[in-house]
Amino acid sequence: MKKETNEYFDKILESLDNSKFDDFVDPITMCIMKDPVIVSSGHVFDRSSVYSNKKMNFSTCPISRQ
């Protein structure tokens, strides 16, 4: 029975297309975003990547440099 269970989960994992989840990954930390925010350049980051202590962590967008 253990082998059947492993095969079942292997098939599920193979069926997942990881590219579907790319929109939910913070481009700075490469982790799934918990609190996404859109910066003025239009890029999306997790709030923890953009702000710390209510101050922005960077003065320009790290992707577009705008």
Biopython code that builds the backbone (N, CA, C, O; Angstrom):
import numpy as np
from Bio.PDB.StructureBuilder import StructureBuilder

atoms = [
    (1, "MET", "N", (0.820, -1.198, 0.000)),
    (1, "MET", "CA", (0.000, 0.000, 0.000)),
    (1, "MET", "C", (0.858, 1.253, 0.000)),
    (1, "MET", "O", (0.480, 2.249, -0.617)),
    (2, "LYS", "N", (1.975, 1.234, 0.658)),
    (2, "LYS", "CA", (2.865, 2.400, 0.716)),
    (2, "LYS", "C", (3.332, 2.798, -0.680)),
    (2, "LYS", "O", (3.396, 3.986, -0.997)),
    (3, "LYS", "N", (3.654, 1.827, -1.504)),
    (3, "LYS", "CA", (4.121, 2.101, -2.863)),
    (3, "LYS", "C", (3.020, 2.775, -3.675)),
    (3, "LYS", "O", (3.296, 3.698, -4.440)),
    (4, "GLU", "N", (1.779, 2.325, -3.518)),
    (4, "GLU", "CA", (0.653, 2.935, -4.237)),
    (4, "GLU", "C", (0.461, 4.386, -3.818)),
    (4, "GLU", "O", (0.182, 5.250, -4.649)),
    (5, "THR", "N", (0.613, 4.646, -2.526)),
    (5, "THR", "CA", (0.470, 6.008, -2.018)),
    (5, "THR", "C", (1.544, 6.908, -2.603)),
    (5, "THR", "O", (1.256, 8.031, -3.017)),
    (6, "ASN", "N", (2.775, 6.428, -2.641)),
    (6, "ASN", "CA", (3.874, 7.210, -3.201)),
    (6, "ASN", "C", (3.641, 7.499, -4.679)),
    (6, "ASN", "O", (3.891, 8.612, -5.143)),
    (7, "GLU", "N", (3.168, 6.513, -5.412)),
    (7, "GLU", "CA", (2.894, 6.710, -6.837)),
    (7, "GLU", "C", (1.787, 7.734, -7.037)),
    (7, "GLU", "O", (1.850, 8.551, -7.956)),
    (8, "TYR", "N", (0.774, 7.692, -6.180)),
    (8, "TYR", "CA", (-0.327, 8.653, -6.263)),
    (8, "TYR", "C", (0.187, 10.076, -6.083)),
    (8, "TYR", "O", (-0.133, 10.960, -6.878)),
    (9, "PHE", "N", (0.983, 10.298, -5.039)),
    (9, "PHE", "CA", (1.510, 11.631, -4.790)),
    (9, "PHE", "C", (2.508, 12.053, -5.859)),
    (9, "PHE", "O", (2.579, 13.233, -6.204)),
    (10, "ASP", "N", (3.264, 11.128, -6.377)),
    (10, "ASP", "CA", (4.189, 11.440, -7.468)),
    (10, "ASP", "C", (3.435, 11.946, -8.692)),
    (10, "ASP", "O", (3.874, 12.888, -9.351)),
    (11, "LYS", "N", (2.291, 11.313, -8.997)),
    (11, "LYS", "CA", (1.484, 11.758, -10.133)),
    (11, "LYS", "C", (0.910, 13.146, -9.906)),
    (11, "LYS", "O", (0.847, 13.954, -10.833)),
    (12, "ILE", "N", (0.492, 13.428, -8.678)),
    (12, "ILE", "CA", (-0.027, 14.761, -8.362)),
    (12, "ILE", "C", (1.065, 15.805, -8.534)),
    (12, "ILE", "O", (0.836, 16.847, -9.149)),
    (13, "LEU", "N", (2.238, 15.539, -8.001)),
    (13, "LEU", "CA", (3.342, 16.491, -8.107)),
    (13, "LEU", "C", (3.753, 16.726, -9.553)),
    (13, "LEU", "O", (4.081, 17.852, -9.929)),
    (14, "GLU", "N", (3.740, 15.677, -10.365)),
    (14, "GLU", "CA", (4.083, 15.816, -11.781)),
    (14, "GLU", "C", (3.061, 16.671, -12.524)),
    (14, "GLU", "O", (3.399, 17.370, -13.479)),
    (15, "SER", "N", (1.799, 16.607, -12.072)),
    (15, "SER", "CA", (0.745, 17.341, -12.770)),
    (15, "SER", "C", (0.771, 18.831, -12.479)),
    (15, "SER", "O", (0.205, 19.624, -13.231)),
    (16, "LEU", "N", (1.423, 19.215, -11.396)),
    (16, "LEU", "CA", (1.492, 20.644, -11.061)),
    (16, "LEU", "C", (2.476, 21.347, -11.986)),
    (16, "LEU", "O", (3.591, 20.875, -12.205)),
    (17, "ASP", "N", (2.053, 22.459, -12.514)),
    (17, "ASP", "CA", (2.913, 23.276, -13.350)),
    (17, "ASP", "C", (3.378, 24.454, -12.496)),
    (17, "ASP", "O", (2.596, 25.360, -12.209)),
    (18, "ASN", "N", (4.629, 24.444, -12.094)),
    (18, "ASN", "CA", (5.136, 25.476, -11.187)),
    (18, "ASN", "C", (5.057, 26.877, -11.762)),
    (18, "ASN", "O", (5.021, 27.845, -11.002)),
    (19, "SER", "N", (5.030, 27.015, -13.071)),
    (19, "SER", "CA", (4.984, 28.348, -13.661)),
    (19, "SER", "C", (3.667, 29.064, -13.340)),
    (19, "SER", "O", (3.599, 30.290, -13.433)),
    (20, "LYS", "N", (2.628, 28.324, -12.967)),
    (20, "LYS", "CA", (1.358, 28.937, -12.600)),
    (20, "LYS", "C", (1.498, 29.778, -11.340)),
    (20, "LYS", "O", (0.728, 30.716, -11.135)),
    (21, "PHE", "N", (2.460, 29.459, -10.504)),
    (21, "PHE", "CA", (2.611, 30.115, -9.225)),
    (21, "PHE", "C", (3.644, 31.240, -9.244)),
    (21, "PHE", "O", (3.862, 31.885, -8.218)),
    (22, "ASP", "N", (4.274, 31.487, -10.370)),
    (22, "ASP", "CA", (5.311, 32.507, -10.456)),
    (22, "ASP", "C", (4.800, 33.900, -10.089)),
    (22, "ASP", "O", (5.556, 34.714, -9.558)),
    (23, "ASP", "N", (3.538, 34.178, -10.363)),
    (23, "ASP", "CA", (2.987, 35.499, -10.053)),
    (23, "ASP", "C", (2.871, 35.736, -8.557)),
    (23, "ASP", "O", (2.707, 36.879, -8.133)),
    (24, "PHE", "N", (2.950, 34.697, -7.752)),
    (24, "PHE", "CA", (2.802, 34.826, -6.312)),
    (24, "PHE", "C", (4.139, 34.856, -5.581)),
    (24, "PHE", "O", (4.173, 34.923, -4.352)),
    (25, "VAL", "N", (5.235, 34.809, -6.324)),
    (25, "VAL", "CA", (6.564, 34.768, -5.722)),
    (25, "VAL", "C", (7.185, 36.158, -5.748)),
    (25, "VAL", "O", (7.219, 36.813, -6.790)),
    (26, "ASP", "N", (7.674, 36.600, -4.598)),
    (26, "ASP", "CA", (8.345, 37.892, -4.483)),
    (26, "ASP", "C", (9.674, 37.813, -5.237)),
    (26, "ASP", "O", (10.471, 36.913, -4.973)),
    (27, "PRO", "N", (9.932, 38.740, -6.176)),
    (27, "PRO", "CA", (11.176, 38.675, -6.951)),
    (27, "PRO", "C", (12.435, 38.973, -6.138)),
    (27, "PRO", "O", (13.540, 38.694, -6.603)),
    (28, "ILE", "N", (12.293, 39.528, -4.946)),
    (28, "ILE", "CA", (13.458, 39.819, -4.104)),
    (28, "ILE", "C", (13.798, 38.620, -3.231)),
    (28, "ILE", "O", (14.941, 38.163, -3.216)),
    (29, "THR", "N", (12.807, 38.111, -2.501)),
    (29, "THR", "CA", (13.067, 37.021, -1.562)),
    (29, "THR", "C", (12.876, 35.638, -2.168)),
    (29, "THR", "O", (13.331, 34.643, -1.604)),
    (30, "MET", "N", (12.200, 35.571, -3.321)),
    (30, "MET", "CA", (11.874, 34.309, -3.984)),
    (30, "MET", "C", (10.988, 33.425, -3.108)),
    (30, "MET", "O", (11.041, 32.199, -3.208)),
    (31, "CYS", "N", (10.171, 34.044, -2.249)),
    (31, "CYS", "CA", (9.214, 33.339, -1.401)),
    (31, "CYS", "C", (7.810, 33.756, -1.817)),
    (31, "CYS", "O", (7.628, 34.799, -2.446)),
    (32, "ILE", "N", (6.830, 32.950, -1.470)),
    (32, "ILE", "CA", (5.448, 33.293, -1.779)),
    (32, "ILE", "C", (5.057, 34.529, -0.976)),
    (32, "ILE", "O", (5.311, 34.606, 0.226)),
    (33, "MET", "N", (4.439, 35.489, -1.649)),
    (33, "MET", "CA", (4.067, 36.741, -1.002)),
    (33, "MET", "C", (2.877, 36.543, -0.075)),
    (33, "MET", "O", (1.904, 35.877, -0.430)),
    (34, "LYS", "N", (2.963, 37.127, 1.115)),
    (34, "LYS", "CA", (1.868, 37.078, 2.079)),
    (34, "LYS", "C", (1.041, 38.345, 2.017)),
    (34, "LYS", "O", (-0.168, 38.318, 2.249)),
    (35, "ASP", "N", (1.700, 39.469, 1.700)),
    (35, "ASP", "CA", (1.025, 40.765, 1.650)),
    (35, "ASP", "C", (1.576, 41.545, 0.444)),
    (35, "ASP", "O", (2.421, 42.424, 0.612)),
    (36, "PRO", "N", (1.098, 41.223, -0.772)),
    (36, "PRO", "CA", (1.648, 41.876, -1.966)),
    (36, "PRO", "C", (1.256, 43.343, -2.072)),
    (36, "PRO", "O", (0.134, 43.727, -1.741)),
    (37, "VAL", "N", (2.199, 44.153, -2.539)),
    (37, "VAL", "CA", (1.953, 45.573, -2.806)),
    (37, "VAL", "C", (2.509, 45.901, -4.188)),
    (37, "VAL", "O", (3.478, 45.295, -4.645)),
    (38, "ILE", "N", (1.881, 46.863, -4.836)),
    (38, "ILE", "CA", (2.338, 47.323, -6.148)),
    (38, "ILE", "C", (3.063, 48.641, -5.940)),
    (38, "ILE", "O", (2.493, 49.578, -5.381)),
    (39, "VAL", "N", (4.312, 48.728, -6.381)),
    (39, "VAL", "CA", (5.063, 49.975, -6.283)),
    (39, "VAL", "C", (4.745, 50.838, -7.502)),
    (39, "VAL", "O", (4.118, 50.367, -8.451)),
    (40, "SER", "N", (5.169, 52.078, -7.482)),
    (40, "SER", "CA", (4.798, 53.035, -8.531)),
    (40, "SER", "C", (5.250, 52.608, -9.928)),
    (40, "SER", "O", (4.670, 53.060, -10.915)),
    (41, "SER", "N", (6.265, 51.755, -10.041)),
    (41, "SER", "CA", (6.708, 51.285, -11.353)),
    (41, "SER", "C", (5.792, 50.197, -11.900)),
    (41, "SER", "O", (5.915, 49.802, -13.060)),
    (42, "GLY", "N", (4.857, 49.703, -11.053)),
    (42, "GLY", "CA", (3.924, 48.681, -11.489)),
    (42, "GLY", "C", (4.329, 47.263, -11.117)),
    (42, "GLY", "O", (3.579, 46.323, -11.380)),
    (43, "HIS", "N", (5.484, 47.089, -10.520)),
    (43, "HIS", "CA", (5.943, 45.765, -10.106)),
    (43, "HIS", "C", (5.364, 45.414, -8.743)),
    (43, "HIS", "O", (5.074, 46.291, -7.929)),
    (44, "VAL", "N", (5.203, 44.114, -8.510)),
    (44, "VAL", "CA", (4.604, 43.638, -7.267)),
    (44, "VAL", "C", (5.668, 42.981, -6.403)),
    (44, "VAL", "O", (6.456, 42.159, -6.872)),
    (45, "PHE", "N", (5.673, 43.365, -5.124)),
    (45, "PHE", "CA", (6.591, 42.809, -4.137)),
    (45, "PHE", "C", (5.814, 42.495, -2.869)),
    (45, "PHE", "O", (4.700, 42.986, -2.686)),
    (46, "ASP", "N", (6.386, 41.690, -2.002)),
    (46, "ASP", "CA", (5.797, 41.492, -0.691)),
    (46, "ASP", "C", (6.086, 42.733, 0.145)),
    (46, "ASP", "O", (7.159, 43.327, 0.038)),
    (47, "ARG", "N", (5.133, 43.117, 0.969)),
    (47, "ARG", "CA", (5.288, 44.333, 1.769)),
    (47, "ARG", "C", (6.559, 44.288, 2.623)),
    (47, "ARG", "O", (7.207, 45.316, 2.818)),
    (48, "SER", "N", (6.915, 43.119, 3.128)),
    (48, "SER", "CA", (8.108, 43.012, 3.973)),
    (48, "SER", "C", (9.393, 43.276, 3.185)),
    (48, "SER", "O", (10.409, 43.642, 3.776)),
    (49, "SER", "N", (9.366, 43.097, 1.873)),
    (49, "SER", "CA", (10.531, 43.389, 1.035)),
    (49, "SER", "C", (10.643, 44.878, 0.741)),
    (49, "SER", "O", (11.740, 45.394, 0.524)),
    (50, "VAL", "N", (9.515, 45.559, 0.735)),
    (50, "VAL", "CA", (9.487, 46.971, 0.355)),
    (50, "VAL", "C", (9.632, 47.886, 1.568)),
    (50, "VAL", "O", (10.343, 48.889, 1.508)),
    (51, "TYR", "N", (8.970, 47.548, 2.653)),
    (51, "TYR", "CA", (8.929, 48.416, 3.827)),
    (51, "TYR", "C", (9.505, 47.727, 5.055)),
    (51, "TYR", "O", (9.322, 46.526, 5.255)),
    (52, "SER", "N", (10.200, 48.503, 5.868)),
    (52, "SER", "CA", (10.581, 48.079, 7.211)),
    (52, "SER", "C", (10.467, 49.304, 8.096)),
    (52, "SER", "O", (10.991, 50.368, 7.766)),
    (53, "ASN", "N", (9.792, 49.158, 9.207)),
    (53, "ASN", "CA", (9.539, 50.279, 10.122)),
    (53, "ASN", "C", (8.883, 51.457, 9.418)),
    (53, "ASN", "O", (9.216, 52.614, 9.674)),
    (54, "LYS", "N", (7.945, 51.147, 8.526)),
    (54, "LYS", "CA", (7.169, 52.136, 7.769)),
    (54, "LYS", "C", (8.014, 53.012, 6.850)),
    (54, "LYS", "O", (7.551, 54.062, 6.406)),
    (55, "LYS", "N", (9.237, 52.599, 6.562)),
    (55, "LYS", "CA", (10.100, 53.296, 5.606)),
    (55, "LYS", "C", (10.393, 52.357, 4.456)),
    (55, "LYS", "O", (10.501, 51.145, 4.643)),
    (56, "MET", "N", (10.522, 52.923, 3.253)),
    (56, "MET", "CA", (10.839, 52.089, 2.090)),
    (56, "MET", "C", (12.282, 51.601, 2.186)),
    (56, "MET", "O", (13.177, 52.334, 2.606)),
    (57, "ASN", "N", (12.483, 50.363, 1.791)),
    (57, "ASN", "CA", (13.817, 49.766, 1.834)),
    (57, "ASN", "C", (14.701, 50.205, 0.674)),
    (57, "ASN", "O", (15.920, 50.047, 0.732)),
    (58, "PHE", "N", (14.103, 50.754, -0.374)),
    (58, "PHE", "CA", (14.884, 51.196, -1.522)),
    (58, "PHE", "C", (14.248, 52.452, -2.099)),
    (58, "PHE", "O", (13.045, 52.670, -1.958)),
    (59, "SER", "N", (15.063, 53.278, -2.750)),
    (59, "SER", "CA", (14.553, 54.538, -3.302)),
    (59, "SER", "C", (14.093, 54.383, -4.756)),
    (59, "SER", "O", (13.328, 55.209, -5.252)),
    (60, "THR", "N", (14.548, 53.344, -5.432)),
    (60, "THR", "CA", (14.107, 53.057, -6.799)),
    (60, "THR", "C", (13.679, 51.600, -6.877)),
    (60, "THR", "O", (14.083, 50.780, -6.052)),
    (61, "CYS", "N", (12.880, 51.291, -7.850)),
    (61, "CYS", "CA", (12.421, 49.913, -8.063)),
    (61, "CYS", "C", (13.638, 49.050, -8.383)),
    (61, "CYS", "O", (14.408, 49.395, -9.278)),
    (62, "PRO", "N", (13.830, 47.940, -7.677)),
    (62, "PRO", "CA", (14.993, 47.098, -7.951)),
    (62, "PRO", "C", (14.946, 46.410, -9.304)),
    (62, "PRO", "O", (15.969, 45.907, -9.768)),
    (63, "ILE", "N", (13.801, 46.375, -9.942)),
    (63, "ILE", "CA", (13.677, 45.726, -11.245)),
    (63, "ILE", "C", (13.862, 46.740, -12.371)),
    (63, "ILE", "O", (14.672, 46.527, -13.274)),
    (64, "SER", "N", (13.108, 47.845, -12.321)),
    (64, "SER", "CA", (13.150, 48.819, -13.420)),
    (64, "SER", "C", (14.081, 49.989, -13.165)),
    (64, "SER", "O", (14.401, 50.744, -14.083)),
    (65, "ARG", "N", (14.515, 50.144, -11.922)),
    (65, "ARG", "CA", (15.368, 51.276, -11.507)),
    (65, "ARG", "C", (14.680, 52.627, -11.695)),
    (65, "ARG", "O", (15.350, 53.652, -11.812)),
    (66, "GLN", "N", (13.351, 52.632, -11.724)),
    (66, "GLN", "CA", (12.590, 53.894, -11.840)),
    (66, "GLN", "C", (12.371, 54.502, -10.478)),
    (66, "GLN", "O", (11.754, 55.561, -10.367)),
]
sb = StructureBuilder()
sb.init_structure("model")
sb.init_model(0)
sb.init_chain("A")
sb.init_seg("    ")
for serial, (resi, resn, name, xyz) in enumerate(atoms, 1):
    if name == "N":
        sb.init_residue(resn, " ", resi, " ")
    sb.init_atom(name, np.array(xyz, "f"), 0.0, 1.0, " ", f" {name:<3s}", serial, name[0])
structure = sb.get_structure()
